[in-house]
Each structure stands twice: as C-alpha cells, then as structure tokens.
Amino acid sequence: MKLMTGNSNLPLAKAVADYLEIAVTDASVRRFADEEVFVEIHENVRGEDVFVLQSTGYPANDNLMELLICIDALRRASAKRITAVIPYFGYARQDRKSGSRTPISAKLVANLITQAGANRVLSIDLHAGQIQGFFDIPTDNLFAAPVMSADIIARYGSKNLMVVSPDVGGVVRARALAKRLDNAPLAIVDKRRERAGESEVMNIIGDVEGRFCILIDDIVDSAGTLCNAAAALKAAGAEGVIAYCTHGVLSGGAVARVEGSALTELVITDTIGSHEVVRDAPHIRHLTIAPLLGEAIRRIADESSVSSLFD
C-alpha cells in the first residue's frame, strides 16, 4: 500500500500517513511557468495498491487537475489499483439540472476521474448521496458523524441537547446524528423567501425553548444560512447554538459572518486545508478526520468491511 498526495491538503495527508505508519510516496506535483500541472513519481509503484489523497476545494479546478494527472501518472507507472481519496468532493452541489440549459457537473467530474484511470473512490459526506451512482467504479462515502458525536458528547454531553437541521434537505443527516446522541430530539429550520428581493423568513419546526441546539450540515460556504438559523434559534429561546459542519469552505466574508453571529462555536473537520484567517478565528474549531480516513484506507487495502466503521 502506498499513499500519494497532491498539494490541496498536505497536513491531512501527513496525518493519515502517520496513522497508517507509512511514508507519503515521494513525488513532485509542481507547475510550469504557464501554470500547467506536472507530476513526477520518484519511487517504484508497479503492482502497488496506491491511494491518492486530494480534496478538490479552492482552487477547485487546479486541485482537480492535480488529482487527474496524479491518477494518470500512476496508471502509466503500472500501479495495480488506484483509489482516489477525495475528502471534499468539489462540484458536488451541481448534482442535478438546476434550470434550463445547465450542466450536471458532478457527473462530468465523476467521468473525468474514472477515465483518468481510478479504480475506486473514497469520499466523506458527499453533498448528495446519489453522487455515488455517478461513478461506474466502487465508491465509498464515509460519514463524519461518529467523530462529531464523540466530540459533542465529550464537550456538551451534560447539556439539554437538541439537533437542528438548518434546512429541510438536511433532515436525514440531522436525524442520523441525533440517533448517535441517545436519540436527542430534532428540530428543523424552515427557510423561505416570500418574494424576490425580500429577506428570508426563518420558521422553527420544533420547541427549542431552553435547549442547547446543535446545527448540523455537510458544507459551510458563505455561512449565511447557518448564521441566520442561529439567530432564529436564539430568538425562539434556545440556551445556546453551536454548529458542526464537515467541509469548511468558508469563502468570502464567511469567517467575519461567523464571528459576528449568534453561534457560540463553529466546528469543522480538516477535509479542506484551512487558510490562516480560518485557523486564527477564535470561534472556529477544527476536528481531524485523519484516523477515520486512515482506518477506511487500511480496510480497503485489506479487503475488509468499511461499512462496519459506522455500526
């Protein structure tokens, strides 16, 4: 087994390698003067089971090209099996036609990864579960819920907990987390805009009075929905509000928005490499998913069960 990485999330790759007690494969992933990606593998990978760890977050297109070229280099170097380990699968929000004459980019990216030569895909909390069906190769979708639930129990287990989905589409995810927290009660934020140009109206489905609310989502990008939901929960009498999100995209003014919101804390995992502003934010905390990812990689290499990780 070998673990190779691009430049998208080097700290996570190193942490996974440490968990597996192996070294990251010696390779160069660099740019020519015109920003073309060039990959060179400096050790023998013939007949090896190789895992390429690369998130496709910002800059999404550069990181995607690195992934594709790494896979192609390994295929041409006669690797036995190539698994694309994509902790954060970019383009996942484009999983359907959102309007006339629009693409389904998640399917296009799946095709590119398959055609490049990947034999298997491993990801964490895909934005839409059906994206697994976009691939014509085996695809494992891991869940960060076990890591999050353990952290919630350790830090907030004594509080009167309630799990909250920030929108109707995230109810399944919220219910799964609530089940891990001794069947904690569930609430939903119903978000709607009465007419174009008017602000959203937040209606809380469920009684949050006196509850310590845990907002759960897979991606936090602009953080607008989370911050508005936190304000609505506090207005409805919640004791406190924290948010757990797997993928901390946090683009634009998201960090400032979180810092000025009703959120006590935003907890994100390290599926995406964080820039300095995110790392230094006092109300944003990181959880590592390296042990979860490393254990899944070990089980795939050993041909043992991955789904039993979540039993």
C-alpha positions as CSV (number, residue, x, y, z in Angstrom):
1,M,0.0,0.0,0.0
2,K,1.2,3.5,-0.9
3,L,-0.3,6.9,-0.1
4,M,0.3,9.7,-2.6
5,T,-0.9,13.3,-2.3
6,G,-1.3,16.5,-4.3
7,N,-0.9,19.9,-2.9
8,S,-4.5,20.5,-1.7
9,N,-4.2,19.3,1.9
10,L,-0.7,18.2,2.8
11,P,-1.3,18.3,6.6
12,L,-4.2,15.8,6.3
13,A,-2.1,13.5,4.1
14,K,0.7,13.6,6.6
15,A,-1.7,12.8,9.5
16,V,-3.2,9.9,7.6
17,A,0.3,8.5,6.7
18,D,1.2,8.8,10.4
19,Y,-1.9,6.8,11.4
20,L,-1.1,4.1,8.8
21,E,2.6,4.1,9.9
22,I,3.8,4.6,6.3
23,A,5.6,7.4,4.5
24,V,3.9,9.6,1.9
25,T,5.0,8.5,-1.6
26,D,7.9,10.6,-2.9
27,A,6.5,12.6,-5.8
28,S,6.7,16.1,-7.3
29,V,3.5,17.9,-8.1
30,R,4.5,21.3,-9.4
31,R,3.7,23.9,-12.0
32,F,5.3,25.1,-15.2
33,A,5.6,28.8,-15.8
34,D,2.2,28.9,-17.5
35,E,0.6,27.1,-14.5
36,E,0.5,23.7,-16.3
37,V,0.5,20.9,-13.7
38,F,3.4,18.4,-13.9
39,V,3.6,15.2,-11.8
40,E,6.7,13.0,-11.4
41,I,6.7,9.9,-9.1
42,H,10.2,9.3,-7.7
43,E,9.7,5.7,-6.5
44,N,8.5,2.4,-7.9
45,V,4.7,1.9,-7.8
46,R,4.4,-1.1,-10.2
47,G,1.9,-3.6,-8.9
48,E,1.1,-1.4,-5.8
49,D,-2.2,-0.5,-4.2
50,V,-2.0,3.3,-4.3
51,F,-4.3,5.8,-2.6
52,V,-4.2,9.4,-4.0
53,L,-5.4,11.9,-1.3
54,Q,-6.6,15.1,-2.8
55,S,-9.5,17.4,-1.9
56,T,-11.0,19.4,-4.7
57,G,-11.6,22.6,-2.8
58,Y,-10.3,26.1,-3.6
59,P,-8.8,26.5,-6.1
60,A,-11.1,23.7,-7.3
61,N,-10.0,23.4,-10.9
62,D,-6.3,23.4,-10.1
63,N,-6.8,20.7,-7.4
64,L,-9.0,18.6,-9.7
65,M,-6.3,18.7,-12.5
66,E,-3.7,17.7,-10.0
67,L,-5.8,14.7,-9.0
68,L,-6.4,13.7,-12.6
69,I,-2.8,13.9,-13.6
70,C,-1.6,12.0,-10.5
71,I,-4.0,9.2,-11.4
72,D,-2.8,9.2,-15.0
73,A,0.8,9.1,-13.9
74,L,0.1,6.2,-11.6
75,R,-1.8,4.3,-14.3
76,R,1.1,4.7,-16.7
77,A,3.5,3.6,-14.0
78,S,1.6,0.3,-13.8
79,A,0.1,0.7,-10.3
80,K,-2.2,-2.4,-9.6
81,R,-5.1,-0.4,-8.2
82,I,-5.6,3.4,-7.8
83,T,-8.1,4.7,-5.2
84,A,-8.9,8.4,-5.5
85,V,-9.3,9.6,-1.8
86,I,-11.3,12.8,-2.1
87,P,-12.2,14.0,1.4
88,Y,-14.1,17.0,-0.1
89,F,-15.6,16.4,-3.5
90,G,-16.0,19.7,-5.2
91,Y,-18.7,20.3,-7.8
92,A,-21.0,18.1,-5.6
93,R,-23.6,20.8,-5.3
94,Q,-24.1,20.6,-9.1
95,D,-25.7,17.2,-8.9
96,R,-28.8,18.0,-11.0
97,K,-30.0,20.4,-13.6
98,S,-31.0,23.5,-11.5
99,G,-32.5,25.2,-14.5
100,S,-32.8,25.2,-18.3
101,R,-29.5,24.6,-20.2
102,T,-27.4,24.0,-17.1
103,P,-24.8,21.2,-16.6
104,I,-24.7,18.3,-14.1
105,S,-21.0,19.0,-13.3
106,A,-20.8,16.4,-10.6
107,K,-21.4,13.7,-13.2
108,L,-18.8,15.2,-15.5
109,V,-16.2,15.2,-12.8
110,A,-17.0,11.6,-11.9
111,N,-16.5,10.7,-15.6
112,L,-13.1,12.5,-15.7
113,I,-11.9,10.7,-12.6
114,T,-13.0,7.3,-14.0
115,Q,-11.5,7.9,-17.4
116,A,-8.2,9.1,-15.9
117,G,-7.8,5.6,-14.5
118,A,-9.1,5.5,-11.0
119,N,-10.3,2.0,-9.9
120,R,-12.1,3.2,-6.7
121,V,-13.3,6.4,-5.0
122,L,-13.3,7.2,-1.3
123,S,-15.0,10.4,-0.1
124,I,-16.5,11.9,3.1
125,D,-20.1,13.3,3.4
126,L,-20.9,13.7,-0.2
127,H,-23.3,16.6,-0.6
128,A,-25.8,14.3,-2.2
129,G,-25.7,10.5,-1.7
130,Q,-26.8,9.8,-5.2
131,I,-23.4,11.1,-6.5
132,Q,-22.1,7.6,-5.7
133,G,-24.2,6.4,-8.6
134,F,-22.4,8.9,-10.9
135,F,-19.3,6.7,-10.8
136,D,-19.1,3.4,-12.7
137,I,-16.5,2.2,-10.2
138,P,-16.8,1.2,-6.5
139,T,-17.4,4.3,-4.4
140,D,-17.3,4.6,-0.6
141,N,-19.0,7.6,1.1
142,L,-17.7,7.9,4.7
143,F,-19.6,9.9,7.4
144,A,-18.1,12.3,9.8
145,A,-21.0,11.8,12.3
146,P,-19.1,9.4,14.6
147,V,-16.2,11.9,15.0
148,M,-18.7,14.7,15.6
149,S,-20.9,12.8,18.0
150,A,-17.9,11.8,20.1
151,D,-16.8,15.4,20.4
152,I,-20.3,16.6,21.2
153,I,-20.7,14.0,24.0
154,A,-17.3,14.9,25.4
155,R,-17.9,18.6,25.4
156,Y,-21.6,19.1,25.7
157,G,-23.0,15.8,27.0
158,S,-24.3,17.3,30.2
159,K,-26.5,19.9,28.4
160,N,-30.1,19.6,27.3
161,L,-29.2,18.8,23.7
162,M,-31.3,19.2,20.5
163,V,-30.1,18.6,17.0
164,V,-31.2,21.1,14.4
165,S,-31.2,20.8,10.6
166,P,-30.7,24.2,9.0
167,D,-33.0,23.3,6.1
168,V,-35.5,20.7,5.1
169,G,-33.0,18.9,2.9
170,G,-30.6,18.1,5.8
171,V,-33.2,16.2,7.9
172,V,-31.7,12.8,7.2
173,R,-28.2,13.9,8.3
174,A,-29.6,15.6,11.4
175,R,-31.6,12.5,12.4
176,A,-28.6,10.3,12.0
177,L,-26.6,12.5,14.4
178,A,-29.5,12.7,16.8
179,K,-29.7,8.9,16.9
180,R,-26.0,8.8,17.9
181,L,-26.7,11.3,20.7
182,D,-29.0,8.9,22.6
183,N,-32.0,9.8,20.3
184,A,-31.8,13.6,21.1
185,P,-34.9,15.5,19.9
186,L,-34.8,17.0,16.4
187,A,-35.8,20.5,15.1
188,I,-35.9,21.9,11.6
189,V,-35.4,25.4,10.3
190,D,-37.9,26.1,7.6
191,K,-36.4,28.8,5.4
192,R,-38.4,30.6,2.8
193,R,-38.5,33.8,0.8
194,E,-41.9,35.3,0.3
195,R,-40.9,37.2,-2.8
196,A,-37.8,38.1,-4.7
197,G,-35.7,40.8,-3.1
198,E,-37.1,40.3,0.4
199,S,-35.1,38.7,3.2
200,E,-35.7,35.1,4.2
201,V,-38.2,34.2,6.9
202,M,-37.0,31.5,9.3
203,N,-39.6,29.3,11.0
204,I,-38.6,26.8,13.6
205,I,-40.3,23.4,13.5
206,G,-39.9,22.1,17.0
207,D,-39.7,23.5,20.5
208,V,-36.2,24.8,21.2
209,E,-37.0,26.7,24.3
210,G,-34.2,26.1,26.9
211,R,-32.4,23.7,24.6
212,F,-28.8,23.7,23.7
213,C,-29.0,23.5,19.9
214,I,-26.6,21.7,17.6
215,L,-26.8,22.8,13.9
216,I,-25.5,20.1,11.6
217,D,-24.6,20.5,7.9
218,D,-22.2,19.0,5.4
219,I,-20.9,22.2,3.8
220,V,-20.5,25.7,5.2
221,D,-19.6,28.1,2.4
222,S,-20.9,31.7,2.9
223,A,-22.2,30.7,6.4
224,G,-25.3,32.9,5.7
225,T,-27.8,30.1,6.3
226,L,-26.1,28.9,9.5
227,C,-25.9,32.4,11.0
228,N,-29.5,33.2,10.2
229,A,-30.6,29.9,11.6
230,A,-28.6,30.5,14.8
231,A,-30.3,33.9,15.2
232,A,-33.7,32.4,14.7
233,L,-33.0,29.7,17.3
234,K,-31.8,32.2,19.9
235,A,-34.9,34.3,19.2
236,A,-37.0,31.2,19.8
237,G,-35.4,30.8,23.3
238,A,-32.5,28.4,22.7
239,E,-30.0,28.3,25.5
240,G,-27.1,28.3,23.1
241,V,-26.3,27.4,19.5
242,I,-23.2,25.6,18.0
243,A,-22.7,24.3,14.5
244,Y,-20.9,21.2,13.2
245,C,-20.0,21.1,9.5
246,T,-17.9,18.6,7.7
247,H,-16.5,20.8,5.0
248,G,-15.4,24.3,5.9
249,V,-15.3,26.0,2.5
250,L,-15.8,29.4,4.2
251,S,-15.5,31.7,1.2
252,G,-15.6,35.4,1.0
253,G,-16.7,37.1,4.3
254,A,-17.8,33.8,5.9
255,V,-15.4,34.0,8.8
256,A,-16.4,37.5,9.8
257,R,-20.0,36.5,9.5
258,V,-19.5,33.6,11.9
259,E,-17.6,35.8,14.3
260,G,-20.4,38.3,14.5
261,S,-23.2,35.8,14.7
262,A,-25.2,34.1,17.5
263,L,-23.1,31.0,17.1
264,T,-21.1,30.1,20.2
265,E,-18.8,28.0,18.1
266,L,-18.5,26.6,14.6
267,V,-16.7,23.2,14.4
268,I,-15.3,22.0,11.0
269,T,-13.2,19.0,10.0
270,D,-9.9,19.1,8.2
271,T,-11.3,17.7,4.9
272,I,-10.3,21.1,3.3
273,G,-6.9,22.7,4.1
274,S,-7.7,25.9,6.1
275,H,-6.2,29.3,5.3
276,E,-4.7,31.5,8.0
277,V,-7.9,33.5,8.6
278,V,-9.9,30.4,9.4
279,R,-7.1,28.9,11.6
280,D,-6.9,32.1,13.7
281,A,-10.7,32.7,14.1
282,P,-11.5,32.4,17.8
283,H,-15.0,30.9,17.3
284,I,-14.0,28.3,14.7
285,R,-12.6,24.9,15.9
286,H,-11.1,22.0,13.9
287,L,-11.7,18.3,14.3
288,T,-9.4,15.9,12.4
289,I,-10.8,13.0,10.4
290,A,-7.4,11.5,9.7
291,P,-8.0,8.4,11.9
292,L,-11.4,7.8,10.3
293,L,-9.9,8.2,6.8
294,G,-6.8,6.2,7.6
295,E,-8.8,3.3,9.0
296,A,-11.0,3.2,5.9
297,I,-7.9,3.2,3.7
298,R,-6.5,0.3,5.7
299,R,-9.7,-1.7,5.4
300,I,-9.9,-1.1,1.7
301,A,-6.3,-2.3,1.3
302,D,-7.1,-5.4,3.5
303,E,-10.3,-6.1,1.6
304,S,-12.3,-5.9,4.8
305,S,-15.6,-4.1,5.7
306,V,-15.7,-0.3,5.5
307,S,-19.4,0.0,6.4
308,S,-18.8,-1.7,9.8
309,L,-16.9,1.5,10.8
310,F,-20.3,3.1,11.3
311,D,-22.1,0.3,13.2
